[in-house]
Amino acid sequence: DAGITQSPRHKVTETGTPVTLRCHQTENHRYMYWYRQDPGHGLRLIHYSYGVKDTDKGEVSDGYSVSRSKTEDFLLTLESATSSQTSVYFCAISGTSGGIFYNEQFFGPGTRLTVL
Amino acid sequence: AQSVSQHNHHVILSEAASLELGCNYSYGGTVNLFWYVQYPGQHLQLLLKYFSGDPLVKGIKGFEAEFIKSKFSFNLRKPSVQWSDTAEYFCAVNVGGGGNKLTFGTGTQLKVEL
């Protein structure tokens, strides 16, 4: 498995509180992504990054922000959590590692977030 | 914007039955296609991918998929399923451009009964 960790793995929070999820990779891949997974919707892209300090919005970016200050870390922040953001959040990576370009994405273990 | 359709949302099969899961995408240009599998409680894992060349692609665990450009389809097949294939299966497409982004289908939940 690709070296991707996510923290925390589970979190319960209350409406209105800020929440930050962390994705850490040891593969030195250029691209990093945040998805949310909800029943009946599959995976939907929230934000992605194509390099340090280079990020862009995905299809469901409202209410979320991201930061990438180092190649290995990609943070997802819910500025003021709402119950509609209860979901499982997956980080993914892709790019070049060991001289090989990987077009596919490799996924982390996920974070289950519950907003009460 | 491109979209991916998986028409079978839930499939129940008996062990040793053959499997075919449908995937259609809406994009007229060059695409890269993927099938991912998610076992219960786990993250997504790549089953197989198509970039170019032979439209019949073989992946892990005996799965294969056929790219039919004229039908905008990339259906997943397995001749004989096992109980351990119980999982959710996602089709995804990359249409190029910046960021290597994927668009996923809504998934197909497969249950294999003994």
Interface residues (C-beta under 8 A of the other chain):
Chain A: Y31 Y33 Y35 G40 H41 G42 L43 R44 L45 Y48 Y50 D56 G58 F90 A92 S94 G95 N103 E104 Q105 F106 F107 G108 P109 G110
Chain B: Q6 H9 N32 F34 Y36 Q42 H43 L44 Q45 L46 K49 F51 F90 N94 G98 G99 N100 K101 L102 T103 F104 G105 T106 G107
